[in-house]
């Protein structure tokens, strides 16, 4: 069932669990992620990142995402991840996306806020939910979503932390449905195991309007206990991708080595699909937070 993210995130926060938001840049990942959500009977957010458009254009994968969402047995939100330019956001809307992350976090605070306020009003008239971001989690485009990130240490991550009062002002002013904030995670691969500032999540949750959800990006690579502490502190949407994508490559590589590279491509694809479905099931089980 195709939905936007409003009700599924509202229910998640009330219920003390989080909804997974996973990039699906190919059909195997798309089937695996929706399959895992169906296995556990939980709603899911699937997303296409603007930086993945060089892998597959949104006009090719987007309609497939919408089609799979419609026939899924669980609520599925089709979301744009880190749309950073207006034209791209419009392309997502034309493809039938039900939710948009309009990421203008690279702009000065006031400008980010003014543009998101204007956009959110239009999006809500179209029944499309909106996510924004405060603070910079990436320094370059290549860093995000599976790119090669180096040097994410505790010291460099700390400089990105979100101020709760600023988050509250932004949410009140723009009316966004969800806000990605920084409290210890980063995109891509960590140089040292991340340490989340759970007190900051609580402070952000407390300061923001009740109807705005707190979002964690860079959920890959954070240990389950910390993820669950962040959920209990009020984080109801978690973006996840990099570690699953890397684990799948490693699995495929090992399987091919065992067979001396002797396999049909469709067998490799099917094996990757099965692996990711199992992997995503484990991730989504953590996000259920024991509920
Ligand atoms: Zn992100």
py3Dmol code that shows the C-alpha trace and the ligand (Angstrom):
import py3Dmol

protein = """\
ATOM      1  CA  UNK A   1       0.000   0.000   0.000  1.00  0.00           C
ATOM      2  CA  UNK A   2       1.440   3.347  -1.101  1.00  0.00           C
ATOM      3  CA  UNK A   3       1.453   5.976   1.672  1.00  0.00           C
ATOM      4  CA  UNK A   4       3.292   9.147   2.639  1.00  0.00           C
ATOM      5  CA  UNK A   5       5.296   9.106   5.871  1.00  0.00           C
ATOM      6  CA  UNK A   6       2.984  11.119   8.130  1.00  0.00           C
ATOM      7  CA  UNK A   7       0.894   8.423   9.772  1.00  0.00           C
ATOM      8  CA  UNK A   8       3.494   5.664   9.814  1.00  0.00           C
ATOM      9  CA  UNK A   9       5.957   7.940  11.650  1.00  0.00           C
ATOM     10  CA  UNK A  10       3.285   9.215  14.013  1.00  0.00           C
ATOM     11  CA  UNK A  11       2.370   5.621  14.898  1.00  0.00           C
ATOM     12  CA  UNK A  12       6.054   4.730  15.272  1.00  0.00           C
ATOM     13  CA  UNK A  13       6.719   7.510  17.736  1.00  0.00           C
ATOM     14  CA  UNK A  14       3.624   6.630  19.758  1.00  0.00           C
ATOM     15  CA  UNK A  15       4.622   2.971  19.728  1.00  0.00           C
ATOM     16  CA  UNK A  16       8.267   3.525  20.649  1.00  0.00           C
ATOM     17  CA  UNK A  17       9.775   2.047  17.468  1.00  0.00           C
ATOM     18  CA  UNK A  18      11.332   3.474  14.291  1.00  0.00           C
ATOM     19  CA  UNK A  19      10.598   3.078  10.593  1.00  0.00           C
ATOM     20  CA  UNK A  20      13.507   2.060   8.394  1.00  0.00           C
ATOM     21  CA  UNK A  21      14.284   4.195   5.365  1.00  0.00           C
ATOM     22  CA  UNK A  22      16.447   2.271   2.918  1.00  0.00           C
ATOM     23  CA  UNK A  23      17.846   3.236  -0.499  1.00  0.00           C
ATOM     24  CA  UNK A  24      16.707   0.954  -3.331  1.00  0.00           C
ATOM     25  CA  UNK A  25      18.854   1.794  -6.361  1.00  0.00           C
ATOM     26  CA  UNK A  26      18.080  -1.489  -8.172  1.00  0.00           C
ATOM     27  CA  UNK A  27      15.278  -4.038  -8.404  1.00  0.00           C
ATOM     28  CA  UNK A  28      17.030  -6.643  -6.218  1.00  0.00           C
ATOM     29  CA  UNK A  29      17.349  -4.184  -3.335  1.00  0.00           C
ATOM     30  CA  UNK A  30      13.796  -2.956  -3.890  1.00  0.00           C
ATOM     31  CA  UNK A  31      12.361  -6.493  -3.703  1.00  0.00           C
ATOM     32  CA  UNK A  32      14.581  -7.369  -0.738  1.00  0.00           C
ATOM     33  CA  UNK A  33      13.664  -4.340   1.368  1.00  0.00           C
ATOM     34  CA  UNK A  34       9.914  -4.565   0.756  1.00  0.00           C
ATOM     35  CA  UNK A  35      10.106  -8.336   1.249  1.00  0.00           C
ATOM     36  CA  UNK A  36      11.834  -7.897   4.604  1.00  0.00           C
ATOM     37  CA  UNK A  37       9.180  -5.394   5.734  1.00  0.00           C
ATOM     38  CA  UNK A  38       6.465  -7.873   4.702  1.00  0.00           C
ATOM     39  CA  UNK A  39       8.242 -10.705   6.553  1.00  0.00           C
ATOM     40  CA  UNK A  40       8.051  -8.629   9.750  1.00  0.00           C
ATOM     41  CA  UNK A  41       4.732  -6.953   8.930  1.00  0.00           C
ATOM     42  CA  UNK A  42       6.131  -3.436   9.464  1.00  0.00           C
ATOM     43  CA  UNK A  43       5.756  -0.270   7.354  1.00  0.00           C
ATOM     44  CA  UNK A  44       8.803   0.805   5.380  1.00  0.00           C
ATOM     45  CA  UNK A  45      10.169   3.871   3.603  1.00  0.00           C
ATOM     46  CA  UNK A  46      12.071   3.192   0.393  1.00  0.00           C
ATOM     47  CA  UNK A  47      14.088   6.016  -1.059  1.00  0.00           C
ATOM     48  CA  UNK A  48      16.013   7.098  -4.124  1.00  0.00           C
ATOM     49  CA  UNK A  49      18.972   9.356  -3.416  1.00  0.00           C
ATOM     50  CA  UNK A  50      19.718  12.167  -5.825  1.00  0.00           C
ATOM     51  CA  UNK A  51      23.372  11.059  -5.745  1.00  0.00           C
ATOM     52  CA  UNK A  52      22.268   7.611  -6.982  1.00  0.00           C
ATOM     53  CA  UNK A  53      20.755   9.099 -10.121  1.00  0.00           C
ATOM     54  CA  UNK A  54      24.001   8.477 -11.970  1.00  0.00           C
ATOM     55  CA  UNK A  55      23.520   4.732 -11.236  1.00  0.00           C
ATOM     56  CA  UNK A  56      19.906   4.721 -12.368  1.00  0.00           C
ATOM     57  CA  UNK A  57      17.756   7.714 -13.294  1.00  0.00           C
ATOM     58  CA  UNK A  58      14.726   8.374 -11.134  1.00  0.00           C
ATOM     59  CA  UNK A  59      12.475   8.034 -14.205  1.00  0.00           C
ATOM     60  CA  UNK A  60      13.571   4.380 -14.466  1.00  0.00           C
ATOM     61  CA  UNK A  61      13.634   3.218 -10.852  1.00  0.00           C
ATOM     62  CA  UNK A  62      10.997   5.641  -9.473  1.00  0.00           C
ATOM     63  CA  UNK A  63       7.936   4.173 -11.243  1.00  0.00           C
ATOM     64  CA  UNK A  64       9.100   0.660 -10.226  1.00  0.00           C
ATOM     65  CA  UNK A  65       9.346   1.797  -6.594  1.00  0.00           C
ATOM     66  CA  UNK A  66       5.811   3.203  -6.751  1.00  0.00           C
ATOM     67  CA  UNK A  67       4.492   0.032  -8.432  1.00  0.00           C
ATOM     68  CA  UNK A  68       6.068  -2.265  -5.816  1.00  0.00           C
ATOM     69  CA  UNK A  69       4.837   0.004  -3.010  1.00  0.00           C
ATOM     70  CA  UNK A  70       1.258  -0.167  -4.316  1.00  0.00           C
ATOM     71  CA  UNK A  71       1.179  -3.955  -4.374  1.00  0.00           C
ATOM     72  CA  UNK A  72       3.029  -4.455  -1.052  1.00  0.00           C
ATOM     73  CA  UNK A  73       1.195  -6.059   1.866  1.00  0.00           C
ATOM     74  CA  UNK A  74       2.496  -3.353   4.247  1.00  0.00           C
ATOM     75  CA  UNK A  75       2.399   0.480   4.060  1.00  0.00           C
ATOM     76  CA  UNK A  76       5.281   1.689   1.882  1.00  0.00           C
ATOM     77  CA  UNK A  77       6.323   5.326   1.538  1.00  0.00           C
ATOM     78  CA  UNK A  78       8.274   6.254  -1.616  1.00  0.00           C
ATOM     79  CA  UNK A  79      10.656   9.010  -0.604  1.00  0.00           C
ATOM     80  CA  UNK A  80      13.293  11.175  -2.258  1.00  0.00           C
ATOM     81  CA  UNK A  81      16.546  11.092  -0.306  1.00  0.00           C
ATOM     82  CA  UNK A  82      18.633  14.284  -0.180  1.00  0.00           C
ATOM     83  CA  UNK A  83      16.994  16.059  -3.087  1.00  0.00           C
ATOM     84  CA  UNK A  84      19.141  19.151  -3.208  1.00  0.00           C
ATOM     85  CA  UNK A  85      17.907  20.921  -6.282  1.00  0.00           C
ATOM     86  CA  UNK A  86      14.430  22.025  -7.158  1.00  0.00           C
ATOM     87  CA  UNK A  87      14.360  20.457 -10.618  1.00  0.00           C
ATOM     88  CA  UNK A  88      15.242  17.074  -9.197  1.00  0.00           C
ATOM     89  CA  UNK A  89      12.556  17.382  -6.540  1.00  0.00           C
ATOM     90  CA  UNK A  90      10.018  18.116  -9.286  1.00  0.00           C
ATOM     91  CA  UNK A  91      11.153  15.024 -11.198  1.00  0.00           C
ATOM     92  CA  UNK A  92      10.469  12.913  -8.089  1.00  0.00           C
ATOM     93  CA  UNK A  93       6.995  14.409  -7.721  1.00  0.00           C
ATOM     94  CA  UNK A  94       6.254  13.675 -11.383  1.00  0.00           C
ATOM     95  CA  UNK A  95       7.289  10.036 -10.788  1.00  0.00           C
ATOM     96  CA  UNK A  96       4.663   9.754  -8.049  1.00  0.00           C
ATOM     97  CA  UNK A  97       6.856   9.973  -4.940  1.00  0.00           C
ATOM     98  CA  UNK A  98       4.761  10.475  -1.814  1.00  0.00           C
ATOM     99  CA  UNK A  99       7.480  12.082   0.263  1.00  0.00           C
ATOM    100  CA  UNK A 100      10.407  14.406  -0.386  1.00  0.00           C
ATOM    101  CA  UNK A 101      13.565  15.208   1.508  1.00  0.00           C
ATOM    102  CA  UNK A 102      14.463  18.679   0.302  1.00  0.00           C
ATOM    103  CA  UNK A 103      17.965  19.003   1.659  1.00  0.00           C
ATOM    104  CA  UNK A 104      19.132  22.596   1.609  1.00  0.00           C
ATOM    105  CA  UNK A 105      21.359  22.142   4.647  1.00  0.00           C
ATOM    106  CA  UNK A 106      24.303  23.487   2.676  1.00  0.00           C
ATOM    107  CA  UNK A 107      22.572  26.910   2.607  1.00  0.00           C
ATOM    108  CA  UNK A 108      22.639  29.389   5.501  1.00  0.00           C
ATOM    109  CA  UNK A 109      20.020  28.592   8.196  1.00  0.00           C
ATOM    110  CA  UNK A 110      17.630  31.453   7.295  1.00  0.00           C
ATOM    111  CA  UNK A 111      17.671  30.618   3.599  1.00  0.00           C
ATOM    112  CA  UNK A 112      17.168  26.886   4.239  1.00  0.00           C
ATOM    113  CA  UNK A 113      14.205  27.788   6.464  1.00  0.00           C
ATOM    114  CA  UNK A 114      12.578  30.227   4.014  1.00  0.00           C
ATOM    115  CA  UNK A 115      12.819  27.806   1.072  1.00  0.00           C
ATOM    116  CA  UNK A 116      11.522  24.843   3.078  1.00  0.00           C
ATOM    117  CA  UNK A 117       8.577  26.848   4.375  1.00  0.00           C
ATOM    118  CA  UNK A 118       7.514  27.726   0.844  1.00  0.00           C
ATOM    119  CA  UNK A 119       8.049  24.184  -0.444  1.00  0.00           C
ATOM    120  CA  UNK A 120       6.269  22.457   2.453  1.00  0.00           C
ATOM    121  CA  UNK A 121       3.097  24.461   1.860  1.00  0.00           C
ATOM    122  CA  UNK A 122       2.941  23.308  -1.770  1.00  0.00           C
ATOM    123  CA  UNK A 123       3.908  19.709  -0.961  1.00  0.00           C
ATOM    124  CA  UNK A 124       1.248  19.395   1.730  1.00  0.00           C
ATOM    125  CA  UNK A 125      -1.398  20.562  -0.750  1.00  0.00           C
ATOM    126  CA  UNK A 126      -0.324  17.595  -2.873  1.00  0.00           C
ATOM    127  CA  UNK A 127      -0.464  15.220   0.138  1.00  0.00           C
ATOM    128  CA  UNK A 128       3.311  14.844  -0.009  1.00  0.00           C
ATOM    129  CA  UNK A 129       5.294  14.787   3.232  1.00  0.00           C
ATOM    130  CA  UNK A 130       8.530  16.736   3.645  1.00  0.00           C
ATOM    131  CA  UNK A 131      11.812  16.124   5.398  1.00  0.00           C
ATOM    132  CA  UNK A 132      14.570  18.713   5.800  1.00  0.00           C
ATOM    133  CA  UNK A 133      18.031  18.637   7.297  1.00  0.00           C
ATOM    134  CA  UNK A 134      19.869  20.848   9.718  1.00  0.00           C
ATOM    135  CA  UNK A 135      23.588  20.665  10.129  1.00  0.00           C
ATOM    136  CA  UNK A 136      25.956  19.207   7.601  1.00  0.00           C
ATOM    137  CA  UNK A 137      26.565  15.478   7.745  1.00  0.00           C
ATOM    138  CA  UNK A 138      28.608  15.296   4.582  1.00  0.00           C
ATOM    139  CA  UNK A 139      31.357  17.453   3.249  1.00  0.00           C
ATOM    140  CA  UNK A 140      31.214  16.314  -0.370  1.00  0.00           C
ATOM    141  CA  UNK A 141      28.654  14.581  -2.567  1.00  0.00           C
ATOM    142  CA  UNK A 142      30.848  11.519  -2.892  1.00  0.00           C
ATOM    143  CA  UNK A 143      30.713  11.080   0.868  1.00  0.00           C
ATOM    144  CA  UNK A 144      27.044  10.292   1.008  1.00  0.00           C
ATOM    145  CA  UNK A 145      25.234   7.017   0.556  1.00  0.00           C
ATOM    146  CA  UNK A 146      27.891   4.443   0.133  1.00  0.00           C
ATOM    147  CA  UNK A 147      30.610   6.735  -1.132  1.00  0.00           C
ATOM    148  CA  UNK A 148      34.107   6.576   0.234  1.00  0.00           C
ATOM    149  CA  UNK A 149      34.070   8.462   3.505  1.00  0.00           C
ATOM    150  CA  UNK A 150      37.279   8.875   5.384  1.00  0.00           C
ATOM    151  CA  UNK A 151      37.986  10.484   8.700  1.00  0.00           C
ATOM    152  CA  UNK A 152      34.618  10.405  10.465  1.00  0.00           C
ATOM    153  CA  UNK A 153      35.992  10.608  13.981  1.00  0.00           C
ATOM    154  CA  UNK A 154      34.161  11.650  17.142  1.00  0.00           C
ATOM    155  CA  UNK A 155      35.809  15.049  16.944  1.00  0.00           C
ATOM    156  CA  UNK A 156      34.739  15.792  13.357  1.00  0.00           C
ATOM    157  CA  UNK A 157      31.202  14.495  13.971  1.00  0.00           C
ATOM    158  CA  UNK A 158      30.810  16.677  17.080  1.00  0.00           C
ATOM    159  CA  UNK A 159      31.202  19.795  14.966  1.00  0.00           C
ATOM    160  CA  UNK A 160      28.019  18.860  13.091  1.00  0.00           C
ATOM    161  CA  UNK A 161      25.751  18.513  16.176  1.00  0.00           C
ATOM    162  CA  UNK A 162      22.300  20.125  15.940  1.00  0.00           C
ATOM    163  CA  UNK A 163      21.226  22.765  18.434  1.00  0.00           C
ATOM    164  CA  UNK A 164      17.778  21.782  19.872  1.00  0.00           C
ATOM    165  CA  UNK A 165      16.449  25.364  19.935  1.00  0.00           C
ATOM    166  CA  UNK A 166      17.472  25.918  16.333  1.00  0.00           C
ATOM    167  CA  UNK A 167      15.784  22.646  15.333  1.00  0.00           C
ATOM    168  CA  UNK A 168      12.613  23.765  17.114  1.00  0.00           C
ATOM    169  CA  UNK A 169      12.616  27.170  15.413  1.00  0.00           C
ATOM    170  CA  UNK A 170      13.147  25.534  12.025  1.00  0.00           C
ATOM    171  CA  UNK A 171      10.346  22.988  12.531  1.00  0.00           C
ATOM    172  CA  UNK A 172       7.846  25.570  13.820  1.00  0.00           C
ATOM    173  CA  UNK A 173       8.585  27.978  11.025  1.00  0.00           C
ATOM    174  CA  UNK A 174       8.580  25.557   8.092  1.00  0.00           C
ATOM    175  CA  UNK A 175       5.972  22.981   9.125  1.00  0.00           C
ATOM    176  CA  UNK A 176       8.139  20.118   7.828  1.00  0.00           C
ATOM    177  CA  UNK A 177       6.974  16.633   8.807  1.00  0.00           C
ATOM    178  CA  UNK A 178      10.431  15.351   9.686  1.00  0.00           C
ATOM    179  CA  UNK A 179      13.824  16.828  10.396  1.00  0.00           C
ATOM    180  CA  UNK A 180      17.175  15.080  10.004  1.00  0.00           C
ATOM    181  CA  UNK A 181      19.417  16.156  12.851  1.00  0.00           C
ATOM    182  CA  UNK A 182      22.989  15.437  13.901  1.00  0.00           C
ATOM    183  CA  UNK A 183      23.782  13.794  17.210  1.00  0.00           C
ATOM    184  CA  UNK A 184      26.649  11.456  16.451  1.00  0.00           C
ATOM    185  CA  UNK A 185      26.037   9.786  13.101  1.00  0.00           C
ATOM    186  CA  UNK A 186      27.431  10.571   9.660  1.00  0.00           C
ATOM    187  CA  UNK A 187      26.933   9.256   6.138  1.00  0.00           C
ATOM    188  CA  UNK A 188      28.946   6.383   4.750  1.00  0.00           C
ATOM    189  CA  UNK A 189      31.608   4.444   6.558  1.00  0.00           C
ATOM    190  CA  UNK A 190      32.941   5.376  10.001  1.00  0.00           C
ATOM    191  CA  UNK A 191      36.627   5.729  10.839  1.00  0.00           C
ATOM    192  CA  UNK A 192      35.870   4.842  14.451  1.00  0.00           C
ATOM    193  CA  UNK A 193      32.718   3.377  16.027  1.00  0.00           C
ATOM    194  CA  UNK A 194      30.183   6.199  16.430  1.00  0.00           C
ATOM    195  CA  UNK A 195      29.024   7.356  19.856  1.00  0.00           C
ATOM    196  CA  UNK A 196      25.534   8.851  19.879  1.00  0.00           C
ATOM    197  CA  UNK A 197      24.609  11.792  22.099  1.00  0.00           C
ATOM    198  CA  UNK A 198      21.310  10.384  23.378  1.00  0.00           C
ATOM    199  CA  UNK A 199      20.678  13.354  25.696  1.00  0.00           C
ATOM    200  CA  UNK A 200      20.776  15.589  22.622  1.00  0.00           C
ATOM    201  CA  UNK A 201      18.118  13.454  20.903  1.00  0.00           C
ATOM    202  CA  UNK A 202      15.897  13.856  23.980  1.00  0.00           C
ATOM    203  CA  UNK A 203      16.493  17.609  24.065  1.00  0.00           C
ATOM    204  CA  UNK A 204      15.705  17.947  20.336  1.00  0.00           C
ATOM    205  CA  UNK A 205      12.547  15.834  20.692  1.00  0.00           C
ATOM    206  CA  UNK A 206      11.405  17.913  23.662  1.00  0.00           C
ATOM    207  CA  UNK A 207      12.075  21.259  21.974  1.00  0.00           C
ATOM    208  CA  UNK A 208      10.487  20.500  18.586  1.00  0.00           C
ATOM    209  CA  UNK A 209       6.741  20.677  17.850  1.00  0.00           C
ATOM    210  CA  UNK A 210       4.992  17.378  18.631  1.00  0.00           C
ATOM    211  CA  UNK A 211       4.020  16.777  14.994  1.00  0.00           C
ATOM    212  CA  UNK A 212       7.585  16.965  13.641  1.00  0.00           C
ATOM    213  CA  UNK A 213       9.540  13.707  13.673  1.00  0.00           C
ATOM    214  CA  UNK A 214      13.204  13.350  14.554  1.00  0.00           C
ATOM    215  CA  UNK A 215      15.256  11.547  11.894  1.00  0.00           C
ATOM    216  CA  UNK A 216      18.628   9.841  12.105  1.00  0.00           C
ATOM    217  CA  UNK A 217      20.728   9.511   8.955  1.00  0.00           C
ATOM    218  CA  UNK A 218      23.841   7.371   8.764  1.00  0.00           C
ATOM    219  CA  UNK A 219      22.180   4.571  10.733  1.00  0.00           C
ATOM    220  CA  UNK A 220      24.493   1.952   9.197  1.00  0.00           C
ATOM    221  CA  UNK A 221      27.413   1.002  11.382  1.00  0.00           C
ATOM    222  CA  UNK A 222      25.863   2.118  14.678  1.00  0.00           C
ATOM    223  CA  UNK A 223      25.538  -0.719  17.202  1.00  0.00           C
ATOM    224  CA  UNK A 224      22.029  -1.962  18.013  1.00  0.00           C
ATOM    225  CA  UNK A 225      22.009  -0.770  21.640  1.00  0.00           C
ATOM    226  CA  UNK A 226      22.741   2.814  20.652  1.00  0.00           C
ATOM    227  CA  UNK A 227      20.219   2.712  17.814  1.00  0.00           C
ATOM    228  CA  UNK A 228      17.550   1.525  20.213  1.00  0.00           C
ATOM    229  CA  UNK A 229      18.497   4.161  22.791  1.00  0.00           C
ATOM    230  CA  UNK A 230      18.057   6.827  20.087  1.00  0.00           C
ATOM    231  CA  UNK A 231      14.639   5.360  19.189  1.00  0.00           C
ATOM    232  CA  UNK A 232      13.545   5.372  22.822  1.00  0.00           C
ATOM    233  CA  UNK A 233      14.749   8.991  23.047  1.00  0.00           C
ATOM    234  CA  UNK A 234      12.355   9.989  20.245  1.00  0.00           C
ATOM    235  CA  UNK A 235      13.913   9.173  16.892  1.00  0.00           C
ATOM    236  CA  UNK A 236      11.265   7.570  14.655  1.00  0.00           C
ATOM    237  CA  UNK A 237      12.858   7.393  11.185  1.00  0.00           C
ATOM    238  CA  UNK A 238      16.255   5.855  10.546  1.00  0.00           C
ATOM    239  CA  UNK A 239      18.067   6.039   7.214  1.00  0.00           C
ATOM    240  CA  UNK A 240      20.091   2.967   6.444  1.00  0.00           C
ATOM    241  CA  UNK A 241      22.024   1.687   3.453  1.00  0.00           C
ATOM    242  CA  UNK A 242      25.831   1.686   3.313  1.00  0.00           C
ATOM    243  CA  UNK A 243      26.634  -1.286   5.526  1.00  0.00           C
ATOM    244  CA  UNK A 244      23.974  -3.505   3.957  1.00  0.00           C
ATOM    245  CA  UNK A 245      25.235  -2.701   0.447  1.00  0.00           C
ATOM    246  CA  UNK A 246      28.825  -3.468   1.454  1.00  0.00           C
ATOM    247  CA  UNK A 247      27.914  -6.687   3.280  1.00  0.00           C
ATOM    248  CA  UNK A 248      26.062  -7.875   0.184  1.00  0.00           C
ATOM    249  CA  UNK A 249      29.076  -7.305  -2.069  1.00  0.00           C
ATOM    250  CA  UNK A 250      31.285  -9.229   0.329  1.00  0.00           C
ATOM    251  CA  UNK A 251      28.798 -12.105   0.398  1.00  0.00           C
ATOM    252  CA  UNK A 252      28.569 -12.234  -3.398  1.00  0.00           C
ATOM    253  CA  UNK A 253      32.350 -12.122  -3.708  1.00  0.00           C
ATOM    254  CA  UNK A 254      32.765 -15.034  -1.298  1.00  0.00           C
ATOM    255  CA  UNK A 255      30.094 -17.089  -3.040  1.00  0.00           C
ATOM    256  CA  UNK A 256      31.693 -16.494  -6.436  1.00  0.00           C
ATOM    257  CA  UNK A 257      35.099 -17.463  -5.089  1.00  0.00           C
ATOM    258  CA  UNK A 258      33.661 -20.777  -3.880  1.00  0.00           C
ATOM    259  CA  UNK A 259      32.338 -21.409  -7.400  1.00  0.00           C
ATOM    260  CA  UNK A 260      35.466 -20.123  -9.145  1.00  0.00           C
ATOM    261  CA  UNK A 261      33.382 -17.382 -10.697  1.00  0.00           C
ATOM    262  CA  UNK A 262      31.265 -19.963 -12.470  1.00  0.00           C
ATOM    263  CA  UNK A 263      27.701 -18.663 -12.163  1.00  0.00           C
ATOM    264  CA  UNK A 264      24.958 -17.135 -14.271  1.00  0.00           C
ATOM    265  CA  UNK A 265      24.385 -13.436 -13.635  1.00  0.00           C
ATOM    266  CA  UNK A 266      20.742 -14.098 -12.736  1.00  0.00           C
ATOM    267  CA  UNK A 267      21.940 -16.526 -10.039  1.00  0.00           C
ATOM    268  CA  UNK A 268      24.224 -13.846  -8.609  1.00  0.00           C
ATOM    269  CA  UNK A 269      21.343 -11.353  -8.592  1.00  0.00           C
ATOM    270  CA  UNK A 270      18.990 -13.795  -6.926  1.00  0.00           C
ATOM    271  CA  UNK A 271      21.593 -14.677  -4.274  1.00  0.00           C
ATOM    272  CA  UNK A 272      22.175 -10.971  -3.590  1.00  0.00           C
ATOM    273  CA  UNK A 273      18.409 -10.468  -3.260  1.00  0.00           C
ATOM    274  CA  UNK A 274      18.076 -13.326  -0.742  1.00  0.00           C
ATOM    275  CA  UNK A 275      21.051 -12.034   1.250  1.00  0.00           C
ATOM    276  CA  UNK A 276      19.721  -8.471   1.426  1.00  0.00           C
ATOM    277  CA  UNK A 277      16.255  -9.638   2.403  1.00  0.00           C
ATOM    278  CA  UNK A 278      17.756 -11.512   5.392  1.00  0.00           C
ATOM    279  CA  UNK A 279      20.029  -8.580   6.236  1.00  0.00           C
ATOM    280  CA  UNK A 280      17.241  -5.995   6.016  1.00  0.00           C
ATOM    281  CA  UNK A 281      15.074  -8.216   8.232  1.00  0.00           C
ATOM    282  CA  UNK A 282      17.741  -8.086  10.946  1.00  0.00           C
ATOM    283  CA  UNK A 283      18.073  -4.309  10.634  1.00  0.00           C
ATOM    284  CA  UNK A 284      14.307  -3.756  10.769  1.00  0.00           C
ATOM    285  CA  UNK A 285      14.094  -6.053  13.791  1.00  0.00           C
ATOM    286  CA  UNK A 286      16.498  -3.730  15.640  1.00  0.00           C
ATOM    287  CA  UNK A 287      14.351  -0.735  14.603  1.00  0.00           C
ATOM    288  CA  UNK A 288      11.264  -2.453  16.080  1.00  0.00           C
ATOM    289  CA  UNK A 289      12.945  -1.818  19.427  1.00  0.00           C
ATOM    290  CA  UNK A 290      11.441  -4.895  21.050  1.00  0.00           C
ATOM    291  CA  UNK A 291       7.873  -3.852  20.131  1.00  0.00           C
TER     292      UNK A 291
END
"""
ligand_1 = """\
1
ZN
Zn 21.188 10.869 4.483
"""
view = py3Dmol.view(width=600, height=400)
view.addModel(protein, "pdb")
view.setStyle({"model": 0}, {"cartoon": {"style": "trace"}})
view.addModel(ligand_1, "xyz")
view.setStyle({"model": 1}, {"stick": {}})
view.zoomTo()
view.show()
